[in-house]
Amino acid sequence: MTLWMLAWHNIRRRPARSALTIAAVAIGIAAVVALTAIAWGFESSWQQANDARATDLIVTRQASQNTMPSPFREADVRPLLMQQAHVQQVAGLLSEMLSVSEDGPPAFVFGWEYGSYLWQHLELVEGRWPASAHEQVVVIGTLAAQTLHKGVGDHVDIEGLTFPVVGIFRSSALVENGALLMTLRQMQQTMDKPGKVNVLNIQLDASASETDEAQIQQHVRQQLHGYHVLTSGELVSRNAVVRIAKAMSQVTTLIAGLVGALMVFNTMLMSVSERRREIGLLLAVGWRKAMVMRLIVSESVGLALTGGALGILAGFVLASVLEMLPLMRGKIDPLFSPWFLLAVLGLSVVLGMAGGLLPALNAARTSPSQALRGE
Amino acid sequence: MNSFWLLVLLLALGGHQATASAQHGTLAMDTGKAVQLRMDVRRYDADGHLLSPLKYALIVQQQDEAQYQLWRVLAPARWRGQKLLAHWQAEHAGAIFWRLSAEGGCLRDAGSFADWPGARQIWLLMRPWQTWAVRQQSGKDDEVNGHDCRWQRVRSPDGRWQVERCMDQQQPVSWRTRLLNHRGNVLQTIDISKLIRRNNGKLAARDFTISDADGSRTTVHVYSGDEDYQPAAGMFLPPEGCAAQPVLP
């Protein structure tokens, strides 16, 4: 019998206690997996949206660290941007999170500058695009069509105005698939923010290098006080929801780690205490102290690893269930990377080792004669 | 100071600003500036039943010593587009107002403003508290929704109203605000649950609950805003021949 088999046999000797410990570790790991996958997925989805739009730089108002960047007057900023070398197009965008049905959850509503490059990456599935900047119509993403139960020819109420749905589109970005889209002019009118945008998207020409991009950023920062000039990645990482989601996953990881390690520690401490005679016998028949320590640590790692593996499965299920909730549909897209899952398994091993080390040291210090006498 | 005058500002404004404003006898808002807010309002009766939820767009502008407010109902459909235009004078706790139909004409039934769930509660919040002198700077320490705070008390110039607020010691936020009448009875309690950072870096309330003495409560969620709103010319003028309604209490 190998050491690992012996450790596994010992774990199975106390099924109730082992199951409880594994369950506690699994719950913690599931929370870590689900929250981290959601946080990364949220960031990735916004990043995809920006990448799909082929936006190189983004201008927003400074201190706008809220869910949506604060609106600003487009005319105050656009002329300066257009003067920069390599700037091919500047496209205004006004977005809000709004209720578009009586009982449904809020949805992203985007206003994009009519005729700008922003629209080019979208695929029209059904119907048509707005015919002009002034046309009071919306096109909706495939996911929004499902969640709102709306199709071409239906109407949606947005901020007290009625908009006919004239088209359904598909995007490579989840957030856009779950959104409603109208022209910037219509959005400004709907939100009573004439001339305002909360993001200006800049597309550079093909010859622009990273150095050119950095120079534009530096130049605009010097000239435009109170504004940020960011790459799309920087904008996403500064998004309040992304930051909150990441902070939550980090805190959960910390708590789950501590609780998991303590559970394993407690289980192994009790196990060693109950098995003093057995450990003493092993030492008496020639087992080295290092071998006894390896046995105990193997048991604790086995517990944590089993909990970790089950936790990963549970995390998948939890994230999938959350993704299907009406409130969350179209807003989260959990991202499970193989490296992350391996890291979670690594975390389980660390938990097991941390929780088993002290009990293993205790076991190794056992005096065979005292243990066999039952002292 | 930025133009955020209304309740969102009132609830979040610090004692420092309030004191300074009171000392100078001016409203704590730049003349000519305007702000737009959009809010979801849900009113629950004393038994916890949800009354019709409302969405308002609210525009506020400060001009010298006067303040102008334009309320517009976005939802539900039966009140959609109806407006309330209010003119406040800095030295008074009340206002004159006009109710306008969606088409811009006058509505005579002034009392129906109170029909809009939550409107009256928010209205009461909009007294110019930040101009009232702080009577008692430091009261007892307390904890509201997990936040340490210290109570202070202010009173309206005419002595009819008092406000107690529990100010955060680290940041200019009143986590709990109580509006009392001259007898010291609590009329309303406002608890802030979520803050938002404004363009000037200061904090304002985004989600809050107004609890009335009768056990009913109103939750308010500010879902959109524009701190540099450009009001159209004549936006705050009542239609010709439209009589002003009595001053609200």
Interface residues (C-beta under 8 A of the other chain):
Chain A: R61 Q62 A63 S64 Q65 N66 S70 P71 F72 R73 E96 M97 L98 S99 P106 D157 E159 G160 M191 D192 K193 P194 G195 K196
Chain B: Q36 R38 D40 K55 A57 I59 R72 V73 L74 A75 A77 R80 G81 I196 R197 R198 N199 N200 G201 Y223 S224 D226 E227 D228 Y229 Q230
